[in-house]
Amino acid sequence: MTYALRKLLSLADFEDAARKHLPRPIFGYVHGGAEDNVARDSNSAAYREWSFVPRVLVDVSERSQRTELFGQMYASPFGISPMGVSALIAYQGDLALARAAETANIPMIVSSTGLIRLEEVQQAGPRSTWFQAYLPGEAASVESMIQRVQAAGFRTLVLTVDVATLPSRENNVRVGFTMPLQPSARLFWDGMIRPRWLLGTLARTLIERGMPHFENAGVNRGVPIIARSALRQFSARDKLSWAHVAQIRRMWKGEFVLKGILSAEDAQLAADHGVDGLIVSNHGGRQLDSSIAPLRALPAIVRAKGSMKIMIDGGIRRGTEVLKALSLGADFVFIARPFIYAAAIGGQAGVAHAIRLLSNEILQDMALLGVSSVRELGPHMLAPRT
């Protein structure tokens, strides 16, 4: 581990380091939410509404955070959420995330707005990778994409369902970020004053891999990441409906997960359609601003889950927050921003360091809470803050 990584002691430290490392438009894209960032900020605030009620004089010397999910035993109860254009934020970012997850034995969800082909990422993490799809409400497009993902060898498909239209990302406009990136004097200057990113990520990518394109939005290769036209593939997503969920369920033979569920009514519909799991999520506050924080939505969804696995993302930065989510009924948690910041700072080694930090926090917190297994967690270990 490098000296620079040793100085990073928590997931929050990676954000501070990434702010200095990344050009302002790119950091702003990752960090920002929709409109006034109300949903983004409430995600983390929700965790501060709960306090622990620890037990003492419990033998926790044999404690373990190993967690089973969909028949696979993972080393920790957390995984890496999908993050678009990771290979623009970190050199071969999708591969760095997948390889670190594979080594650590945790899941990593590959983004459909990635710049590295999903087939290559799956080969880098054959046991750990899931695939996240943004699909249009068109039966033929759904079928062709499902066939591609199945052929690549993925066992778990995650359909993101909270993207009926592009949100108002005013933060992106203010920092000068577009997707695709449009060449500008501002973007050029931001890159020049951050030479580590310019040379280590952008220039290295262009030299070794060529101009990145959106590779996973459909069956065919998408537009390049840097283009004068701001056109982006985002067609017919407002037509996506439960009928397409039924279509996918008929086609997909592996585990099928919906990401972006916030209501118990939708959780019940998902169960009725044979979905295997849900990720309770408001897209990290990047879609509908003022949407309910996932942690606040979690208890009602858990009551409606039936046999589905319930996962959650949004605002999780500490081992204590992982344990709070599990105590309120989540089977697993996912985290995005800190891990892509870690990839930006240190590549695969940076992601591995971030995974170790969080794993160590969880193990320490379990001892202080008085539990030997995550299965012992429950609402009885929490009290609302007053």
Secondary structure, DSSP 8 states (H G I E B T S, - for coil): --HHHHT--SHHHHHHHHHHHS-HHHHHHHH--STTSHHHHHHHHHHTTEEE----S---TT-B--EEETTEEESSSEEE---TTHHHHSTTHHHHHHHHHHHHT--EEE-TT-SS-HHHHHHHSTTTEEEEE---S-HHHHHHHHHHHHHHT-SEEEEE-S-SS----HHHHHHT--SSB---HHHHHHHHT-HHHIIIIIIHHHHHH-S-B--SSSSS---BSB-SS------SGGG--HHHHHHHHHH--SEEEEEEE--HHHHHHHHHTT--EEEE--GGGTSSTT---HHHHHHHHHHT-TT-EEEEESS--SHHHHHHHHHTT-SEEEE-HHHHHHHHHHHHHHHHHHHHHHHHHHHHHHHHHT-SBGGG--GGGEEE--
